Amino acid sequence: MSMGAYAVRDLHVAATDRECVRHVLTKLAPGARRREYRDTRHTVLRDALAAHHRHQALVREFAL
C-alpha cells in the first residue's frame, strides 16, 4: 500500500478532491510541508487522489 493510499484509508468515499487533499496534508509531518519536499509531497497527493478515485469507482460498481 502506497503512502497516499494509506493516508486516505479512513476518508469517506463521498469526499471531494479538495477534502482528500486537506485530509492527506493534515496527516503529513510538519517537516514535509517545506519547499524542498514539494515533489515528494505532490507524489503522495497524486497517489492519494488516485486511490480515492479507485475507491469511489469500486463503490459505484457495487452500488449498481
N, CA, C and O atoms as a Maestro MAE file, in Angstrom:
{
 s_m_m2io_version
 :::
 2.0.0
}

f_m_ct {
 s_m_title
 :::
 protein
 m_atom[256] {
  # First column is atom index #
  i_m_mmod_type
  r_m_x_coord
  r_m_y_coord
  r_m_z_coord
  i_m_residue_number
  s_m_chain_name
  s_m_pdb_residue_name
  s_m_pdb_atom_name
  i_m_atomic_number
  :::
  1 25 0.854 -1.164 0.000 1 A "MET " " N  " 7
  2 3 0.000 0.000 0.000 1 A "MET " " CA " 6
  3 2 0.908 1.237 0.000 1 A "MET " " C  " 6
  4 15 1.829 1.352 0.808 1 A "MET " " O  " 8
  5 25 0.623 2.146 -0.918 2 A "SER " " N  " 7
  6 3 1.427 3.367 -1.015 2 A "SER " " CA " 6
  7 2 1.108 4.305 0.151 2 A "SER " " C  " 6
  8 15 0.113 4.125 0.852 2 A "SER " " O  " 8
  9 25 1.950 5.286 0.341 3 A "MET " " N  " 7
  10 3 1.709 6.260 1.414 3 A "MET " " CA " 6
  11 2 0.421 7.027 1.170 3 A "MET " " C  " 6
  12 15 -0.314 7.335 2.109 3 A "MET " " O  " 8
  13 25 0.149 7.336 -0.100 4 A "GLY " " N  " 7
  14 3 -1.074 8.059 -0.426 4 A "GLY " " CA " 6
  15 2 -2.319 7.247 -0.121 4 A "GLY " " C  " 6
  16 15 -3.290 7.760 0.436 4 A "GLY " " O  " 8
  17 25 -2.281 5.965 -0.495 5 A "ALA " " N  " 7
  18 3 -3.420 5.091 -0.214 5 A "ALA " " CA " 6
  19 2 -3.598 4.902 1.286 5 A "ALA " " C  " 6
  20 15 -4.723 4.841 1.782 5 A "ALA " " O  " 8
  21 25 -2.489 4.810 2.001 6 A "TYR " " N  " 7
  22 3 -2.562 4.665 3.451 6 A "TYR " " CA " 6
  23 2 -3.167 5.910 4.103 6 A "TYR " " C  " 6
  24 15 -3.898 5.812 5.089 6 A "TYR " " O  " 8
  25 25 -2.858 7.073 3.545 7 A "ALA " " N  " 7
  26 3 -3.346 8.325 4.127 7 A "ALA " " CA " 6
  27 2 -4.848 8.508 3.945 7 A "ALA " " C  " 6
  28 15 -5.487 9.183 4.753 7 A "ALA " " O  " 8
  29 25 -5.427 7.914 2.891 8 A "VAL " " N  " 7
  30 3 -6.857 8.108 2.639 8 A "VAL " " CA " 6
  31 2 -7.697 6.906 3.061 8 A "VAL " " C  " 6
  32 15 -8.880 6.834 2.728 8 A "VAL " " O  " 8
  33 25 -7.114 5.983 3.772 9 A "ARG " " N  " 7
  34 3 -7.849 4.769 4.123 9 A "ARG " " CA " 6
  35 2 -9.074 5.048 5.008 9 A "ARG " " C  " 6
  36 15 -10.032 4.276 4.984 9 A "ARG " " O  " 8
  37 25 -9.057 6.120 5.774 10 A "ASP " " N  " 7
  38 3 -10.195 6.435 6.646 10 A "ASP " " CA " 6
  39 2 -11.003 7.626 6.142 10 A "ASP " " C  " 6
  40 15 -11.777 8.215 6.897 10 A "ASP " " O  " 8
  41 25 -10.829 7.984 4.866 11 A "LEU " " N  " 7
  42 3 -11.557 9.096 4.270 11 A "LEU " " CA " 6
  43 2 -12.890 8.590 3.714 11 A "LEU " " C  " 6
  44 15 -12.953 7.509 3.128 11 A "LEU " " O  " 8
  45 25 -13.934 9.361 3.899 12 A "HIS " " N  " 7
  46 3 -15.263 8.964 3.427 12 A "HIS " " CA " 6
  47 2 -15.285 8.925 1.906 12 A "HIS " " C  " 6
  48 15 -14.665 9.762 1.250 12 A "HIS " " O  " 8
  49 25 -15.993 7.962 1.348 13 A "VAL " " N  " 7
  50 3 -15.998 7.758 -0.102 13 A "VAL " " CA " 6
  51 2 -16.632 8.939 -0.840 13 A "VAL " " C  " 6
  52 15 -16.307 9.161 -2.007 13 A "VAL " " O  " 8
  53 25 -17.507 9.689 -0.215 14 A "ALA " " N  " 7
  54 3 -18.166 10.815 -0.866 14 A "ALA " " CA " 6
  55 2 -17.368 12.108 -0.753 14 A "ALA " " C  " 6
  56 15 -17.845 13.157 -1.186 14 A "ALA " " O  " 8
  57 25 -16.188 12.063 -0.196 15 A "ALA " " N  " 7
  58 3 -15.370 13.267 -0.026 15 A "ALA " " CA " 6
  59 2 -14.939 13.806 -1.390 15 A "ALA " " C  " 6
  60 15 -14.709 13.043 -2.328 15 A "ALA " " O  " 8
  61 25 -14.836 15.106 -1.481 16 A "THR " " N  " 7
  62 3 -14.388 15.746 -2.723 16 A "THR " " CA " 6
  63 2 -12.864 15.655 -2.820 16 A "THR " " C  " 6
  64 15 -12.188 15.266 -1.868 16 A "THR " " O  " 8
  65 25 -12.341 16.024 -3.990 17 A "ASP " " N  " 7
  66 3 -10.892 16.023 -4.169 17 A "ASP " " CA " 6
  67 2 -10.218 16.993 -3.206 17 A "ASP " " C  " 6
  68 15 -9.159 16.693 -2.656 17 A "ASP " " O  " 8
  69 25 -10.829 18.151 -3.005 18 A "ARG " " N  " 7
  70 3 -10.257 19.140 -2.084 18 A "ARG " " CA " 6
  71 2 -10.217 18.594 -0.656 18 A "ARG " " C  " 6
  72 15 -9.229 18.785 0.053 18 A "ARG " " O  " 8
  73 25 -11.276 17.923 -0.237 19 A "GLU " " N  " 7
  74 3 -11.291 17.321 1.104 19 A "GLU " " CA " 6
  75 2 -10.232 16.236 1.216 19 A "GLU " " C  " 6
  76 15 -9.613 16.070 2.267 19 A "GLU " " O  " 8
  77 25 -10.028 15.507 0.144 20 A "CYS " " N  " 7
  78 3 -8.999 14.462 0.133 20 A "CYS " " CA " 6
  79 2 -7.614 15.073 0.312 20 A "CYS " " C  " 6
  80 15 -6.811 14.572 1.099 20 A "CYS " " O  " 8
  81 25 -7.333 16.143 -0.407 21 A "VAL " " N  " 7
  82 3 -6.028 16.802 -0.294 21 A "VAL " " CA " 6
  83 2 -5.833 17.355 1.110 21 A "VAL " " C  " 6
  84 15 -4.766 17.183 1.699 21 A "VAL " " O  " 8
  85 25 -6.841 18.011 1.651 22 A "ARG " " N  " 7
  86 3 -6.733 18.538 3.023 22 A "ARG " " CA " 6
  87 2 -6.502 17.420 4.031 22 A "ARG " " C  " 6
  88 15 -5.713 17.571 4.964 22 A "ARG " " O  " 8
  89 25 -7.185 16.309 3.844 23 A "HIS " " N  " 7
  90 3 -7.053 15.177 4.747 23 A "HIS " " CA " 6
  91 2 -5.619 14.638 4.727 23 A "HIS " " C  " 6
  92 15 -5.039 14.363 5.777 23 A "HIS " " O  " 8
  93 25 -5.058 14.492 3.534 24 A "VAL " " N  " 7
  94 3 -3.690 13.974 3.412 24 A "VAL " " CA " 6
  95 2 -2.685 14.976 3.980 24 A "VAL " " C  " 6
  96 15 -1.739 14.582 4.661 24 A "VAL " " O  " 8
  97 25 -2.881 16.258 3.709 25 A "LEU " " N  " 7
  98 3 -1.941 17.261 4.216 25 A "LEU " " CA " 6
  99 2 -1.930 17.317 5.743 25 A "LEU " " C  " 6
  100 15 -0.892 17.610 6.336 25 A "LEU " " O  " 8
  101 25 -3.056 17.042 6.384 26 A "THR " " N  " 7
  102 3 -3.067 17.036 7.844 26 A "THR " " CA " 6
  103 2 -2.317 15.833 8.395 26 A "THR " " C  " 6
  104 15 -1.836 15.867 9.528 26 A "THR " " O  " 8
  105 25 -2.213 14.762 7.597 27 A "LYS " " N  " 7
  106 3 -1.513 13.567 8.059 27 A "LYS " " CA " 6
  107 2 -0.008 13.627 7.812 27 A "LYS " " C  " 6
  108 15 0.747 12.856 8.403 27 A "LYS " " O  " 8
  109 25 0.429 14.530 6.949 28 A "LEU " " N  " 7
  110 3 1.866 14.655 6.686 28 A "LEU " " CA " 6
  111 2 2.569 15.304 7.869 28 A "LEU " " C  " 6
  112 15 1.995 16.126 8.583 28 A "LEU " " O  " 8
  113 25 3.798 14.923 8.055 29 A "ALA " " N  " 7
  114 3 4.611 15.535 9.109 29 A "ALA " " CA " 6
  115 2 4.834 17.009 8.782 29 A "ALA " " C  " 6
  116 15 4.931 17.368 7.609 29 A "ALA " " O  " 8
  117 25 4.915 17.862 9.791 30 A "PRO " " N  " 7
  118 3 5.117 19.290 9.530 30 A "PRO " " CA " 6
  119 2 6.368 19.578 8.697 30 A "PRO " " C  " 6
  120 15 6.373 20.526 7.912 30 A "PRO " " O  " 8
  121 25 7.402 18.796 8.849 31 A "GLY " " N  " 7
  122 3 8.623 18.997 8.070 31 A "GLY " " CA " 6
  123 2 8.442 18.706 6.593 31 A "GLY " " C  " 6
  124 15 9.188 19.227 5.764 31 A "GLY " " O  " 8
  125 25 7.457 17.876 6.250 32 A "ALA " " N  " 7
  126 3 7.222 17.515 4.853 32 A "ALA " " CA " 6
  127 2 6.548 18.634 4.079 32 A "ALA " " C  " 6
  128 15 6.396 18.537 2.861 32 A "ALA " " O  " 8
  129 25 6.145 19.684 4.757 33 A "ARG " " N  " 7
  130 3 5.483 20.804 4.081 33 A "ARG " " CA " 6
  131 2 6.486 21.841 3.565 33 A "ARG " " C  " 6
  132 15 6.106 22.822 2.926 33 A "ARG " " O  " 8
  133 25 7.767 21.610 3.852 34 A "ARG " " N  " 7
  134 3 8.785 22.566 3.399 34 A "ARG " " CA " 6
  135 2 8.943 22.506 1.884 34 A "ARG " " C  " 6
  136 15 8.588 21.512 1.251 34 A "ARG " " O  " 8
  137 25 9.468 23.561 1.321 35 A "ARG " " N  " 7
  138 3 9.581 23.702 -0.129 35 A "ARG " " CA " 6
  139 2 10.419 22.599 -0.775 35 A "ARG " " C  " 6
  140 15 10.081 22.138 -1.866 35 A "ARG " " O  " 8
  141 25 11.483 22.173 -0.139 36 A "GLU " " N  " 7
  142 3 12.366 21.183 -0.759 36 A "GLU " " CA " 6
  143 2 11.719 19.803 -0.887 36 A "GLU " " C  " 6
  144 15 12.235 18.946 -1.605 36 A "GLU " " O  " 8
  145 25 10.608 19.580 -0.206 37 A "TYR " " N  " 7
  146 3 9.908 18.294 -0.312 37 A "TYR " " CA " 6
  147 2 8.687 18.383 -1.230 37 A "TYR " " C  " 6
  148 15 7.816 17.514 -1.187 37 A "TYR " " O  " 8
  149 25 8.620 19.430 -2.062 38 A "ARG " " N  " 7
  150 3 7.434 19.650 -2.892 38 A "ARG " " CA " 6
  151 2 7.154 18.464 -3.817 38 A "ARG " " C  " 6
  152 15 6.009 18.020 -3.908 38 A "ARG " " O  " 8
  153 25 8.181 17.938 -4.508 39 A "ASP " " N  " 7
  154 3 7.961 16.832 -5.442 39 A "ASP " " CA " 6
  155 2 7.448 15.593 -4.717 39 A "ASP " " C  " 6
  156 15 6.535 14.921 -5.199 39 A "ASP " " O  " 8
  157 25 8.029 15.292 -3.568 40 A "THR " " N  " 7
  158 3 7.581 14.144 -2.785 40 A "THR " " CA " 6
  159 2 6.156 14.349 -2.305 40 A "THR " " C  " 6
  160 15 5.344 13.425 -2.352 40 A "THR " " O  " 8
  161 25 5.850 15.539 -1.847 41 A "ARG " " N  " 7
  162 3 4.505 15.843 -1.363 41 A "ARG " " CA " 6
  163 2 3.486 15.714 -2.493 41 A "ARG " " C  " 6
  164 15 2.398 15.175 -2.292 41 A "ARG " " O  " 8
  165 25 3.835 16.201 -3.668 42 A "HIS " " N  " 7
  166 3 2.918 16.111 -4.803 42 A "HIS " " CA " 6
  167 2 2.733 14.665 -5.246 42 A "HIS " " C  " 6
  168 15 1.643 14.290 -5.677 42 A "HIS " " O  " 8
  169 25 3.766 13.857 -5.150 43 A "THR " " N  " 7
  170 3 3.638 12.435 -5.490 43 A "THR " " CA " 6
  171 2 2.685 11.742 -4.523 43 A "THR " " C  " 6
  172 15 1.848 10.942 -4.938 43 A "THR " " O  " 8
  173 25 2.811 12.045 -3.249 44 A "VAL " " N  " 7
  174 3 1.916 11.457 -2.250 44 A "VAL " " CA " 6
  175 2 0.474 11.905 -2.501 44 A "VAL " " C  " 6
  176 15 -0.456 11.104 -2.401 44 A "VAL " " O  " 8
  177 25 0.293 13.183 -2.826 45 A "LEU " " N  " 7
  178 3 -1.058 13.685 -3.097 45 A "LEU " " CA " 6
  179 2 -1.654 13.032 -4.341 45 A "LEU " " C  " 6
  180 15 -2.834 12.683 -4.353 45 A "LEU " " O  " 8
  181 25 -0.841 12.865 -5.390 46 A "ARG " " N  " 7
  182 3 -1.338 12.194 -6.594 46 A "ARG " " CA " 6
  183 2 -1.729 10.753 -6.297 46 A "ARG " " C  " 6
  184 15 -2.769 10.286 -6.762 46 A "ARG " " O  " 8
  185 25 -0.908 10.045 -5.527 47 A "ASP " " N  " 7
  186 3 -1.229 8.668 -5.143 47 A "ASP " " CA " 6
  187 2 -2.509 8.613 -4.315 47 A "ASP " " C  " 6
  188 15 -3.339 7.722 -4.493 47 A "ASP " " O  " 8
  189 25 -2.656 9.570 -3.415 48 A "ALA " " N  " 7
  190 3 -3.839 9.601 -2.562 48 A "ALA " " CA " 6
  191 2 -5.102 9.854 -3.378 48 A "ALA " " C  " 6
  192 15 -6.122 9.198 -3.169 48 A "ALA " " O  " 8
  193 25 -5.033 10.801 -4.303 49 A "LEU " " N  " 7
  194 3 -6.200 11.078 -5.152 49 A "LEU " " CA " 6
  195 2 -6.531 9.887 -6.042 49 A "LEU " " C  " 6
  196 15 -7.703 9.569 -6.242 49 A "LEU " " O  " 8
  197 25 -5.511 9.231 -6.576 50 A "ALA " " N  " 7
  198 3 -5.752 8.050 -7.407 50 A "ALA " " CA " 6
  199 2 -6.403 6.939 -6.581 50 A "ALA " " C  " 6
  200 15 -7.336 6.287 -7.052 50 A "ALA " " O  " 8
  201 25 -5.927 6.720 -5.367 51 A "ALA " " N  " 7
  202 3 -6.515 5.694 -4.503 51 A "ALA " " CA " 6
  203 2 -7.954 6.054 -4.142 51 A "ALA " " C  " 6
  204 15 -8.822 5.183 -4.097 51 A "ALA " " O  " 8
  205 25 -8.203 7.322 -3.887 52 A "HIS " " N  " 7
  206 3 -9.552 7.765 -3.545 52 A "HIS " " CA " 6
  207 2 -10.499 7.566 -4.737 52 A "HIS " " C  " 6
  208 15 -11.636 7.130 -4.557 52 A "HIS " " O  " 8
  209 25 -10.038 7.882 -5.939 53 A "HIS " " N  " 7
  210 3 -10.866 7.699 -7.134 53 A "HIS " " CA " 6
  211 2 -11.123 6.219 -7.408 53 A "HIS " " C  " 6
  212 15 -12.219 5.849 -7.830 53 A "HIS " " O  " 8
  213 25 -10.120 5.368 -7.172 54 A "ARG " " N  " 7
  214 3 -10.334 3.913 -7.331 54 A "ARG " " CA " 6
  215 2 -11.378 3.413 -6.341 54 A "ARG " " C  " 6
  216 15 -12.219 2.582 -6.682 54 A "ARG " " O  " 8
  217 25 -11.319 3.922 -5.120 55 A "HIS " " N  " 7
  218 3 -12.283 3.511 -4.104 55 A "HIS " " CA " 6
  219 2 -13.688 3.973 -4.480 55 A "HIS " " C  " 6
  220 15 -14.649 3.220 -4.322 55 A "HIS " " O  " 8
  221 25 -13.817 5.203 -4.975 56 A "GLN " " N  " 7
  222 3 -15.116 5.702 -5.410 56 A "GLN " " CA " 6
  223 2 -15.672 4.865 -6.560 56 A "GLN " " C  " 6
  224 15 -16.863 4.552 -6.581 56 A "GLN " " O  " 8
  225 25 -14.812 4.499 -7.519 57 A "ALA " " N  " 7
  226 3 -15.255 3.674 -8.648 57 A "ALA " " CA " 6
  227 2 -15.701 2.295 -8.181 57 A "ALA " " C  " 6
  228 15 -16.677 1.741 -8.689 57 A "ALA " " O  " 8
  229 25 -14.986 1.756 -7.221 58 A "LEU " " N  " 7
  230 3 -15.358 0.440 -6.686 58 A "LEU " " CA " 6
  231 2 -16.711 0.480 -5.989 58 A "LEU " " C  " 6
  232 15 -17.524 -0.431 -6.144 58 A "LEU " " O  " 8
  233 25 -16.946 1.526 -5.229 59 A "VAL " " N  " 7
  234 3 -18.238 1.671 -4.541 59 A "VAL " " CA " 6
  235 2 -19.351 1.859 -5.568 59 A "VAL " " C  " 6
  236 15 -20.428 1.277 -5.434 59 A "VAL " " O  " 8
  237 25 -19.092 2.672 -6.595 60 A "ARG " " N  " 7
  238 3 -20.115 2.874 -7.648 60 A "ARG " " CA " 6
  239 2 -20.429 1.566 -8.361 60 A "ARG " " C  " 6
  240 15 -21.582 1.307 -8.704 60 A "ARG " " O  " 8
  241 25 -19.418 0.748 -8.585 61 A "GLU " " N  " 7
  242 3 -19.596 -0.528 -9.281 61 A "GLU " " CA " 6
  243 2 -20.496 -1.458 -8.478 61 A "GLU " " C  " 6
  244 15 -21.357 -2.129 -9.047 61 A "GLU " " O  " 8
  245 25 -20.309 -1.505 -7.183 62 A "PHE " " N  " 7
  246 3 -21.099 -2.396 -6.351 62 A "PHE " " CA " 6
  247 2 -22.461 -1.807 -6.002 62 A "PHE " " C  " 6
  248 15 -23.359 -2.530 -5.569 62 A "PHE " " O  " 8
  249 25 -22.618 -0.505 -6.187 63 A "ALA " " N  " 7
  250 3 -23.906 0.130 -5.882 63 A "ALA " " CA " 6
  251 2 -24.937 -0.113 -6.967 63 A "ALA " " C  " 6
  252 15 -26.136 0.034 -6.729 63 A "ALA " " O  " 8
  253 25 -24.484 -0.482 -8.154 64 A "LEU " " N  " 7
  254 3 -25.429 -0.690 -9.263 64 A "LEU " " CA " 6
  255 2 -26.161 -1.979 -9.159 64 A "LEU " " C  " 6
  256 15 -26.987 -2.290 -10.017 64 A "LEU " " O  " 8
  :::
 }
 m_bond[255] {
  # First column is bond index #
  i_m_from
  i_m_to
  i_m_order
  :::
  1 1 2 1
  2 2 3 1
  3 3 4 2
  4 3 5 1
  5 5 6 1
  6 6 7 1
  7 7 8 2
  8 7 9 1
  9 9 10 1
  10 10 11 1
  11 11 12 2
  12 11 13 1
  13 13 14 1
  14 14 15 1
  15 15 16 2
  16 15 17 1
  17 17 18 1
  18 18 19 1
  19 19 20 2
  20 19 21 1
  21 21 22 1
  22 22 23 1
  23 23 24 2
  24 23 25 1
  25 25 26 1
  26 26 27 1
  27 27 28 2
  28 27 29 1
  29 29 30 1
  30 30 31 1
  31 31 32 2
  32 31 33 1
  33 33 34 1
  34 34 35 1
  35 35 36 2
  36 35 37 1
  37 37 38 1
  38 38 39 1
  39 39 40 2
  40 39 41 1
  41 41 42 1
  42 42 43 1
  43 43 44 2
  44 43 45 1
  45 45 46 1
  46 46 47 1
  47 47 48 2
  48 47 49 1
  49 49 50 1
  50 50 51 1
  51 51 52 2
  52 51 53 1
  53 53 54 1
  54 54 55 1
  55 55 56 2
  56 55 57 1
  57 57 58 1
  58 58 59 1
  59 59 60 2
  60 59 61 1
  61 61 62 1
  62 62 63 1
  63 63 64 2
  64 63 65 1
  65 65 66 1
  66 66 67 1
  67 67 68 2
  68 67 69 1
  69 69 70 1
  70 70 71 1
  71 71 72 2
  72 71 73 1
  73 73 74 1
  74 74 75 1
  75 75 76 2
  76 75 77 1
  77 77 78 1
  78 78 79 1
  79 79 80 2
  80 79 81 1
  81 81 82 1
  82 82 83 1
  83 83 84 2
  84 83 85 1
  85 85 86 1
  86 86 87 1
  87 87 88 2
  88 87 89 1
  89 89 90 1
  90 90 91 1
  91 91 92 2
  92 91 93 1
  93 93 94 1
  94 94 95 1
  95 95 96 2
  96 95 97 1
  97 97 98 1
  98 98 99 1
  99 99 100 2
  100 99 101 1
  101 101 102 1
  102 102 103 1
  103 103 104 2
  104 103 105 1
  105 105 106 1
  106 106 107 1
  107 107 108 2
  108 107 109 1
  109 109 110 1
  110 110 111 1
  111 111 112 2
  112 111 113 1
  113 113 114 1
  114 114 115 1
  115 115 116 2
  116 115 117 1
  117 117 118 1
  118 118 119 1
  119 119 120 2
  120 119 121 1
  121 121 122 1
  122 122 123 1
  123 123 124 2
  124 123 125 1
  125 125 126 1
  126 126 127 1
  127 127 128 2
  128 127 129 1
  129 129 130 1
  130 130 131 1
  131 131 132 2
  132 131 133 1
  133 133 134 1
  134 134 135 1
  135 135 136 2
  136 135 137 1
  137 137 138 1
  138 138 139 1
  139 139 140 2
  140 139 141 1
  141 141 142 1
  142 142 143 1
  143 143 144 2
  144 143 145 1
  145 145 146 1
  146 146 147 1
  147 147 148 2
  148 147 149 1
  149 149 150 1
  150 150 151 1
  151 151 152 2
  152 151 153 1
  153 153 154 1
  154 154 155 1
  155 155 156 2
  156 155 157 1
  157 157 158 1
  158 158 159 1
  159 159 160 2
  160 159 161 1
  161 161 162 1
  162 162 163 1
  163 163 164 2
  164 163 165 1
  165 165 166 1
  166 166 167 1
  167 167 168 2
  168 167 169 1
  169 169 170 1
  170 170 171 1
  171 171 172 2
  172 171 173 1
  173 173 174 1
  174 174 175 1
  175 175 176 2
  176 175 177 1
  177 177 178 1
  178 178 179 1
  179 179 180 2
  180 179 181 1
  181 181 182 1
  182 182 183 1
  183 183 184 2
  184 183 185 1
  185 185 186 1
  186 186 187 1
  187 187 188 2
  188 187 189 1
  189 189 190 1
  190 190 191 1
  191 191 192 2
  192 191 193 1
  193 193 194 1
  194 194 195 1
  195 195 196 2
  196 195 197 1
  197 197 198 1
  198 198 199 1
  199 199 200 2
  200 199 201 1
  201 201 202 1
  202 202 203 1
  203 203 204 2
  204 203 205 1
  205 205 206 1
  206 206 207 1
  207 207 208 2
  208 207 209 1
  209 209 210 1
  210 210 211 1
  211 211 212 2
  212 211 213 1
  213 213 214 1
  214 214 215 1
  215 215 216 2
  216 215 217 1
  217 217 218 1
  218 218 219 1
  219 219 220 2
  220 219 221 1
  221 221 222 1
  222 222 223 1
  223 223 224 2
  224 223 225 1
  225 225 226 1
  226 226 227 1
  227 227 228 2
  228 227 229 1
  229 229 230 1
  230 230 231 1
  231 231 232 2
  232 231 233 1
  233 233 234 1
  234 234 235 1
  235 235 236 2
  236 235 237 1
  237 237 238 1
  238 238 239 1
  239 239 240 2
  240 239 241 1
  241 241 242 1
  242 242 243 1
  243 243 244 2
  244 243 245 1
  245 245 246 1
  246 246 247 1
  247 247 248 2
  248 247 249 1
  249 249 250 1
  250 250 251 1
  251 251 252 2
  252 251 253 1
  253 253 254 1
  254 254 255 1
  255 255 256 2
  :::
 }
}
